[in-house]
Amino acid sequence: MKSIRFIAPLIILIALTACRSRVVKVSLINTSAEPIKTIIVDYPTATFGKDKLAPGETFSYGIKPLEPGRLKVQFTDAKGVIHTYIGLNLNKDDDGAIDVKLDQNGAVVTPNIAGR
């Protein structure tokens, strides 16, 4: 009976450490000296956004792509010009991080993603 008390928690611990959700951490980074507004990030099956990023500010958000598709980023610079980035392909079960560096001229995307 004592061995069951020891084994049951061990099995639960192993099960919990073996299963983890695969997510991609998207970091929006304002690398310019002026604010960036109305940031919209579209990815397969969902969207998230940020109203404003001050100069030097970073905002991170975890996403879970549920099907293949492209990452799209749209934002407005300090002069009111709308910029759009369409490119990086995401797949179901991707895991890792994406840095999206925004400035007054556009976006530079640096992925560090591992597929399953």
C-alpha positions in Angstrom: 0.0 0.0 0.0 2.9 2.4 0.8 4.4 1.8 -2.7 1.1 2.9 -4.3 1.2 6.2 -2.5 4.7 6.7 -3.9 4.1 5.5 -7.4 0.8 7.3 -8.1 2.3 10.8 -7.6 5.3 9.8 -9.7 3.1 8.7 -12.6 1.2 11.9 -12.4 4.4 14.0 -12.4 5.8 12.1 -15.4 2.5 12.6 -17.3 2.5 16.3 -16.6 6.1 16.9 -17.7 5.7 14.8 -20.9 2.7 16.8 -22.1 3.1 20.5 -22.9 1.3 22.8 -25.2 3.3 23.9 -28.2 3.1 27.7 -28.6 4.9 30.5 -30.4 5.8 33.6 -28.4 5.4 36.6 -30.6 7.3 39.7 -29.3 6.4 43.1 -30.8 9.4 45.5 -30.4 9.3 49.2 -31.2 12.8 49.9 -32.3 12.1 53.5 -33.4 12.2 56.8 -31.5 8.5 57.4 -32.1 5.4 55.6 -31.0 3.7 52.9 -33.2 -0.1 52.5 -33.0 -2.9 50.1 -33.9 -0.8 47.0 -34.3 -2.7 43.9 -35.6 -1.1 40.5 -35.8 -3.0 38.0 -37.9 -2.1 34.3 -37.8 -3.8 31.0 -38.8 -7.3 30.9 -37.2 -6.8 34.0 -34.9 -5.7 37.6 -34.4 -4.3 39.7 -31.6 -3.4 43.3 -31.3 -1.8 46.1 -29.3 -3.2 49.7 -29.3 0.2 51.4 -28.9 3.9 50.7 -28.4 6.1 53.5 -27.0 9.7 53.9 -28.3 11.8 50.9 -27.1 8.7 49.1 -25.7 8.2 45.3 -26.1 4.9 43.4 -25.9 4.8 39.6 -26.0 1.9 37.3 -26.7 1.7 33.5 -27.0 -0.1 32.1 -30.0 -1.0 28.5 -31.0 -1.4 28.1 -34.8 -4.1 25.5 -35.4 -3.5 25.2 -39.2 -1.0 26.3 -41.8 -0.9 29.9 -42.8 1.0 33.2 -43.0 1.8 35.6 -40.2 0.6 39.1 -41.1 1.4 42.3 -39.2 -0.2 45.7 -39.8 0.6 48.9 -37.9 0.4 52.7 -38.1 3.5 54.8 -37.8 3.7 58.2 -36.0 2.7 60.0 -39.3 -0.4 57.9 -39.7 0.9 55.8 -42.5 -0.2 52.1 -42.4 2.5 49.5 -43.0 1.8 45.8 -43.7 4.1 42.8 -43.4 2.9 39.4 -44.9 5.3 36.5 -45.0 6.4 34.0 -42.4 4.6 30.7 -42.8 3.3 29.1 -39.6 2.2 25.5 -39.2 0.1 23.5 -36.7 2.3 22.4 -33.7 5.0 25.1 -34.3 6.9 25.9 -31.2 9.3 28.7 -30.4 9.5 32.5 -30.7 9.2 35.3 -33.3 10.6 38.8 -32.8 8.8 41.4 -34.8 10.9 44.6 -34.8 8.8 47.6 -35.9 10.1 51.0 -36.9 8.6 53.9 -38.8 9.4 52.2 -42.1 8.3 48.7 -41.7 8.8 45.4 -39.9 11.7 43.0 -39.6 10.7 39.5 -38.5 13.1 37.1 -36.9 11.8 33.6 -36.3 13.1 30.9 -34.0 10.6 28.1 -34.6 10.7 24.4 -34.4 8.0 22.3 -36.1 6.8 19.1 -34.7 
